[in-house]
């Protein structure tokens, strides 16, 4: 009995350490943002979901949610927030929408095809949720935070993409491609590095 308790304690401690390490890596990666040519300057891609997805695959979706949450909290602590946490909460949900479905599918089929299927599904769900949250929460909140009309944000999109003429086309031609690209790039990185990193985590 005591041996089992000791083993469980060891596993729990190792899991906590791994969550901490992956959270630290995620917040570091979050600081390196890359602007995109098809979206306004305030849309920048980062690869902080890579450690989150690795955590999801190696320790399960709950661990991934914790890593995502710690990453968002640390980012607010470092950079602050202009949206009273609303934008940060929405970004947390978008990140979870990508990683959690991917992890749930991978748990049922722990193969390369299972991982790929999970990441594809996660990318699609993240893109859909990202579009909805941007249209009805994030963009209005950011417009209020920057003290400018929503049309001014849309106009920033029009400057880089003439097809953007209103809120819905902004979401279609800027937000959707942004999330699709992020999901694809993160998935590719995880696909190629996960096996090597998993050997370190085990």
Buried (B, 14 or more C-beta within 10 A) or exposed (E): EEEEEEEEEEEEEEBEEBBEBBBBBBBEBBEEEEEBEBBBEEBEBBBBBBBBBBBBBBBBBEBBBBBBBBBBBBBBEEEEBBBEEBBBBBBBBBBBBBBBBBBBBBBEEEEEEBBBBBBBBBBBBBBEBBBBBBBEBBBBBBBBBEEEEBEEBBBBBBEBBEEBBEBEBBBBBBBBBBBBBBBEBBBEBBBEEBEEBEEEBE
